[in-house]
Structure formats: structure tokens, C-alpha cells
Amino acid sequence: MGSGLMIIGCLWAGSVSASPQSDIDAIIDQFYNDPGHPQIPGMLVGVWEGDSAVTVTRRGYGNLDLNASGIPGPSPTAMEFSDQMRIASITKTFTVTRILQLAAEGSLSLDDPISKYDGMGAISLANLNVAPRFSESNPVTLRDLARMTSSLADYSNSPGMMAGLQNDITTSYTEAQLLDFARGLDYTPSTWTYSNTNTLLLGMIVEAVTGNPLGTELQNHIFDPAGLSSSTYYPTTNTFTGGHAHGYGPDGEGIYEDFTDASPTIAAGAGGMISSFEDLKAWAQIVATGILTDGTSLYGPGGEAIQAERLAMVVADGPGPEYDLYGLGLGEIEEWLGHSGEFLGYQHIMMYDPETDRTVVIMINMAGFEDGSHIPTELFIDIADYYANIPEPSTVAFLALAGVALIVVRRRAKRA
């Protein structure tokens, strides 16, 4: 999908020909119907200003009714807003939140060296290579894990993990087995490099410190206080608890592979969660502000200081998903805060702009584009750019009187 011109609104004879809803719906249609990539099975998009919806729309199917050859069948099922989906790396926002809560209560410190937890539970740091910039006097810390500055290589890129996925996507792994995949891999030289190994370790540290499974900790300390529905949970098997959208990968012209049964254990605390559209809308604002819906802190007493630490970001200039800056389990794109995710068969993004109280959630049930595209991120950037280029009301009135067509160049950002 290349750069082009997008008409935001034609202002003629004192009237505005398009509304934010119709403009944004046109942007959505452009992505959903783009002939430059395989047809996306289904898409959910929501854009809100405060609690008011600008557009909440769905496209396509949650179940393509594939035949044995991977060709869509005669009875596809429409994508539903209530559909559960694997949310991939958006899980990181939850795992890191639990770490921050434990830091707020004094159970751990963000400046703890990770060596402090070596040998606790299933954690073994043997043969995990780190960059030369780290030393005994400058150790890798929990903060480094949370903001992706540890240099630890990504276990999910290891030959062992790749071979396992090619053999059987339903295979279940322990967290210790995932950590084993990272052993001996070369450290990453960039100061910031996105690595699932970081958040995998943080999830294991939550379990070691609390003595409870990560899913239990997330349920009791985040899902329930945040008022999220039963559609948000940390699964330990490859089954869904309710209605869900199937996850697909394109495998040729008009042919799809169904990845719905992939085991979430391949991602653990780095990406194993399941959630839904409405829950991500609520969570996007909570995690960006650090404030629960009842007005209390997500982190308990003193939570403002913890949220400030979370938002102390570094430039995201190394390999990984597209972010301008990255904090503690939270990214910034176009000055909006949130996170993206990609799992076998699914791509999503949730973003919140604290300045304007706008929220965007985009979910699709396909992943693995040949060119490496992350469609929700690209679509979000166009929506963010649309808002960034809307004139103030006084400017609109002036242009309308002048009879000028307002046209802006749409920037298509390329993923790292």
C-alpha cells in the first residue's frame, strides 16, 4: 500500500461535504478492500471521543467456513463485536502492569537486577547473552525488561521455536521451555530491541514473587478491578471459553490457513491472552492514564509516581513493531499511547490520546502478510494523521467561505 492523496473534506459554498465518521469509514474501507494484500477475513474498528462513538464498525467474517483446501466455503459467519480473539502482545500491557503493582507495594523494585531472581521458581538465566554495555555495576534490571532495553534475544525467533511451530502449532510449552529457546542466541546490539523474552521473564517473576500462576494474578489484580468481562482471560489451553473469531494466515491466492487452535503457551506472559473489542476499548484508557473506571489508581496508593515511571519512554529505534517511543509495557505512536499485537492469525492495536480523550481499537483476524505489514498499525496511523490535520472550527468556517478544497497528503508509515 503506497502513499497517496486522501481528501479529508471538500469545503464548497459554505458547506462541509464529509463528517469525521464518513471520512474515517472511507479510510477503513480503503484498508479492508486494498487489492495490494490478501483479503482480510474480518475487521473490527472503533473510534471514540470520550464515551461518544465517532464510528464503531465491522467488516467481513469471523469464520470463513474453510474447506479442506483452505478455500472459503458457502456459509461464512459474520465478525461480531463480542468475538473473543487472541490479543498477542497487548498481553504485555497486563503483565507489566502487574509488575508495576508489585513495585508500588514494595514486593520488588524496577531497579532490581534480574540476577536477583535467578533460580527462583522456573527462572534460570544461564547462557542468556547480554550486550557488553551491561556489567556487574550496570546490570540488566526489571526496568530494562519492561521497556525492551535488556538486549536479550527474542526466544520466538529461535530455530527451535520456529521448528516447533512448523511441526505442530497446538504443542503446549512451559515457560522454562520457552526460556530455553533463548539460550545461546546472540544479544541484540541496539539499545532498544523488542523481545518477547523480556516479558516472558517478567511473567515468571510475577509467579516467583507471588507464588501464584500469572493468570490468577492478572484476574485478581487487573481484570476484576478494571471491570473487564469474562471474555478477557489468560488461557492455559488452546480452547476459547465463548464465541470467537477464527484466526487466519494467507497461504496463496484466495487460500487461507486456520490458526485458531494455536497454543497460547507459545507466548505466555508476552502474548498469550484472549480478550474482546469492548474490553480493549476500556483497557486502552485505563492503561494509558493509570486510572480505573472508579477513579482510583490502577497501582494502588502512590500510583501517580508509578504511572510517571511507566511513561518515561525511550526512543524505539531498534528492531520491532512500529513505535515512536516505548515505556514500561506501553508504546507511543503519533503521541497516542497504547500497544499493538500479532499472534498466529490475529493482528490488533489499541491506542488512547490523553490530550483529546480519543480512543482507537482495531482488530483483524489475519496475520502473516508477505510484506510484513501490520494492518491495524498502518490504519491507526492514518486515523491519527486524519485527526492531526483537522482544522479548528474557525479555520473550517474561513475555508468554507473561501470555497477551498482541503486536501492533505496521507503518510503511509513503513514498519520497522
Buried (B, 14 or more C-beta within 10 A) or exposed (E): BEEEEBBBBBBBEEEBEBEBBEBBBBBBEBBBEBEEBBBBBBBBBBBBBEEEBBBBBBBBBBBBEBEEEBEBEEEBBEBBBBBBBBBBBBBBBBBBBBBBBBBBEEEBEBEBBBEBBEEEBBBBBEEBBBBEEBEEEEBBBBBBBBBBBBBBBBBBBBEBBEEBBEEEBEBEBEBEBBBBBBBEBEBBEBBBBBBBBBBBBBBBBBBBBBEBBBBBBBBEBBBEBBEBBEBBBBBBEBEBEEBBBBBBBBEEEEBBBBBBBBBBBBBBBBBBBBBBBBBBBBBBBBBBBBBBEEEEBBBBEEBEEBBEBBBEBBEBBBBBBBBBBBBBBBBBBBBBBBBBBBBBBBBBBBBBBEEEBBBBBBBBBBBBBEEEBBBBBBBBBBBBBBBEBBBEEEEBBEBBEEEEEBEBEBEEBEBE
